Amino acid sequence: MILEDYTLTSLATIGALFVYFYCMIQVGRARFKYGVKPPSVDGPEEFQRINRVHQNMLEQLIMFFPALWLFAFAWGDLAAGILGAIFAIGRILYAQGYYKAPEKRSSGFAVSSLTTIVLILGALVGTVMALL
């Protein structure tokens, strides 16, 4: 079974989904708190920051998930699982920083973005090596 071979990668995937779900819940809470009715995304700066964290997480997941799994197929479950966990930690740092002030999001953005770059490049190298 594939999950037996990729349990850490699966856990990293689930972890990232939980971070995304948390961000989604935060938007709903902020809509209620600041009186921002759907589908509007205009509101106080505090609401806009919370909403932006959620949207940015979605944007990041589009690259992260395929890169994570392609990396796992090329380099193994342990390395992919570790990088996936680092990505999730980076997204949490990003969210917590951005919720406070936009300029405090940089370290979390750097951690998660660099992790995604490593995953993409690793997937590319692994794929090219498989072709050779």
C-alpha positions in Angstrom: 0.0 0.0 0.0 1.3 3.4 -0.9 0.5 5.0 2.5 2.7 2.5 4.3 5.6 3.7 2.1 4.8 7.4 2.5 3.4 7.9 6.0 5.5 10.9 6.9 4.7 12.6 3.5 1.0 11.8 4.2 1.3 13.4 7.7 3.0 16.4 6.2 0.1 16.7 3.7 -2.5 16.5 6.5 -0.5 19.0 8.6 -0.6 21.5 5.8 -4.3 20.9 5.3 -4.9 21.6 9.0 -2.9 24.9 8.8 -5.1 25.8 5.8 -8.3 24.9 7.6 -7.1 27.0 10.6 -6.6 29.9 8.3 -10.1 29.4 6.8 -11.7 29.4 10.2 -9.8 32.6 11.1 -11.4 34.3 8.1 -14.9 33.2 9.2 -14.3 34.5 12.8 -12.9 37.8 11.4 -16.0 38.2 9.2 -18.1 37.9 12.2 -15.9 40.1 14.4 -15.5 42.9 11.9 -19.0 42.6 10.2 -17.7 41.8 6.8 -20.4 40.0 4.9 -19.6 37.6 2.1 -18.7 37.9 -0.7 -17.0 41.1 0.3 -13.3 41.1 1.2 -13.2 44.8 2.0 -13.1 45.7 5.6 -10.7 46.9 8.3 -7.0 46.3 7.8 -7.1 43.5 10.5 -9.7 41.6 8.5 -7.8 42.1 5.3 -4.6 40.7 6.8 -6.4 37.6 8.1 -8.1 37.1 4.7 -4.8 37.6 2.9 -3.1 34.9 5.0 -5.8 32.5 4.0 -5.5 33.4 0.3 -1.7 33.2 0.3 -1.9 29.8 2.0 -4.1 28.6 -0.9 -1.7 30.0 -3.4 1.2 28.3 -1.8 -0.5 24.9 -1.6 -0.9 24.8 -5.3 2.9 24.5 -5.7 3.6 22.7 -2.4 1.4 19.5 -2.8 2.7 18.3 -6.1 6.3 19.3 -5.3 6.1 17.5 -1.9 4.8 14.2 -3.5 7.2 14.3 -6.5 10.0 14.9 -4.1 8.9 12.0 -1.9 8.8 9.7 -4.9 12.3 10.8 -5.9 14.1 11.0 -2.5 12.0 9.1 -0.1 9.4 9.6 2.7 11.7 10.8 5.5 13.2 13.7 3.6 9.8 14.8 2.2 8.1 14.4 5.5 10.7 16.6 7.2 10.5 19.3 4.5 6.7 19.1 4.6 6.7 19.7 8.4 9.1 22.7 7.9 6.7 24.1 5.3 3.8 23.9 7.7 5.8 25.5 10.5 6.8 28.3 8.1 3.1 28.9 7.2 2.2 29.1 10.9 5.0 31.6 11.4 3.8 33.6 8.4 0.2 33.6 9.7 1.1 34.6 13.2 3.4 37.4 11.9 0.9 38.7 9.4 -1.9 38.7 11.9 0.1 41.2 13.9 1.5 43.4 11.1 2.4 42.8 7.4 6.1 43.5 8.0 6.2 40.6 10.5 5.4 37.9 7.9 8.8 37.8 6.3 10.5 35.0 8.3 7.5 32.6 7.9 7.3 33.5 4.2 11.1 32.8 3.8 10.9 29.4 5.6 7.9 28.1 3.6 9.0 29.6 0.2 12.6 28.2 0.5 11.1 24.8 1.5 8.9 24.8 -1.6 11.9 25.7 -3.8 13.9 22.8 -2.3 11.0 20.5 -3.0 10.6 21.7 -6.6 14.3 21.5 -7.4 14.5 18.1 -5.7 11.6 16.8 -7.7 13.2 18.1 -10.9 16.6 16.6 -10.2 15.0 13.3 -9.2 12.9 13.2 -12.4 15.8 14.0 -14.6 17.9 11.3 -12.9 15.1 8.8 -13.5 15.2 9.7 -17.2 18.9 9.1 -17.4 
